[in-house]
Amino acid sequence: MTQAITPLRQRMIDDMRMRKLAPKTQSAYLLHVRRLAAFLGRPPDTATSEDLRLFQLHLVEQGFTSNALNVTITGLKFFFEVTVHHPELMARMHPVPVPRKLPQVLSRDEAARLIASACSPKYRAALSVAYGAGLRASEVVGLKVTDVDSGRMVLRVEQGKGHKDRYAMLSPALLDCLRAWWRTARAEGKILHGGWLFPGQNPVDRSAYGS
């Protein structure tokens, strides 16, 4: 049996949709508010600033990391500022400093060995793009054949981080790699005209459906 959505929850959902928050962000914000309600044992909009201070202390005692605490505070900040119009209640919740560590950077030889260990030409080409052009995994899988601009030696990245379009530099070696993968995949019928550069297991010609 599906539980009915309360008017308060629906209002928060509507507030998030109005601002076009990403689905994952919406789910996370709702989770943070549900967690607060469970801690209070009553509706979240009845919380006081002291309740919120005690809730943060509770999360610390539960072993929440600094990042987890901060994203929880961000979700509650949206709820109290936007949905219930009581921003002053957040005055006693405080973001936590997050230790910043240098990332582990692979050497060129280590990166080459990693790419060479991929199980297929497709994954080797995809890893090469991620490493050579500095793309995120979601940006790699979103590439289309038409995003490769060999004339200007760039890759067009649509709706990358922050939902922004951008260009990434394309080296001659990376272009050769992509061309080799395109020839292989094209011969095997894996890349359809104007389709995804790294299609899934069962590529579909979307133009056949008018989309």
Stockholm file with secondary structure:
# STOCKHOLM 1.0

chainA/1-211         MTQAITPLRQRMIDDMRMRKLAPKTQSAYLLHVRRLAAFLGRPPDTATSEDLRLFQLHLVEQGFTSNALNVTITGLKFFFEVTVHHPELMARMHPVPVPRKLPQVLSRDEAARLIASACSPKYRAALSVAYGAGLRASEVVGLKVTDVDSGRMVLRVEQGKGHKDRYAMLSPALLDCLRAWWRTARAEGKILHGGWLFPGQNPVDRSAYGS
#=GR chainA/1-211 SS CCCCCCHHHHHHHHHHHHTTCCHHHHHHHHHHHHHHHHHHTSCGGGCCHHHHHHHHHHHHHTTCCHHHHHHHHHHHHHIIIIISCCGGGGGGCCCCCCCCCCCCCCCHHHHHHHHHTCSSHHHHHHHHHHHHHTCCHHHHHTCBGGGEETTTTEEEECSCGGGCCEEEECCHHHHHHHHHHHHHHHHTTCSCTTCBSSCCSSCCCGGGGTC
#=GC SS_cons         CCCCCCHHHHHHHHHHHHTTCCHHHHHHHHHHHHHHHHHHTSCGGGCCHHHHHHHHHHHHHTTCCHHHHHHHHHHHHHIIIIISCCGGGGGGCCCCCCCCCCCCCCCHHHHHHHHHTCSSHHHHHHHHHHHHHTCCHHHHHTCBGGGEETTTTEEEECSCGGGCCEEEECCHHHHHHHHHHHHHHHHTTCSCTTCBSSCCSSCCCGGGGTC
//
